[in-house]
Amino acid sequence: MRQPFDEEGVRAATRALLLAFGEDPEREGLRETPDRIARFYREWFCPEPLKFTTFDNEGHDEMIVQEGIPFAALCEHHGLPFVGQATVAYIPDRRIVGLSKLARVVHHCSAGLQNQERVTGRVACYIEEHLRPKGVAVMVRAEHLCMAIRGVRAAGAATTTSDLRGVFRDGPARAEFLALAGRGRR
Ligand SMILES: [Zn+2]
């Protein structure tokens, strides 16, 4: 069960972690560190609520796509960031959404401890539920610091995940999206 975010608990745990590292939490450089880390995690775990304002669709029936949406998330296995870009597309039915909201959905769905597959699925799911489009497609490409700075140290390796729903599952919309979203690949 998820508990509410406990900022004081994070502060105390960070201090305990510094001690476990063999550090002196009272030395000048570290004195404010538990506080800074607790504030960072509060921001990370408790994002502002998302206002997903939609509008009547005035007959648009082509794909609406936003590419290169920058995002960052924290990997739940290592607590390290993964950073990259998302491409989000949908084909509207009765409603459309303000373009900035697509980027906001990506940020909203990246909060907390994540894996890339889940972020991808959450974005698709959110848009499907709140916009009821004919189809939604999400592609996420990210570099994981847990792969870059530890373990295999494969800096620069990118992981791509996608979630295609509705009319994007097959047929021309799928091909069109994959050609477009895959364009940024090297
Ligand atoms: Zn990881």
Residues whose N, C-alpha, C, O or C-beta is under 5 A from the ligand:
A	BS01	ZN	C75 H77 H78 C146
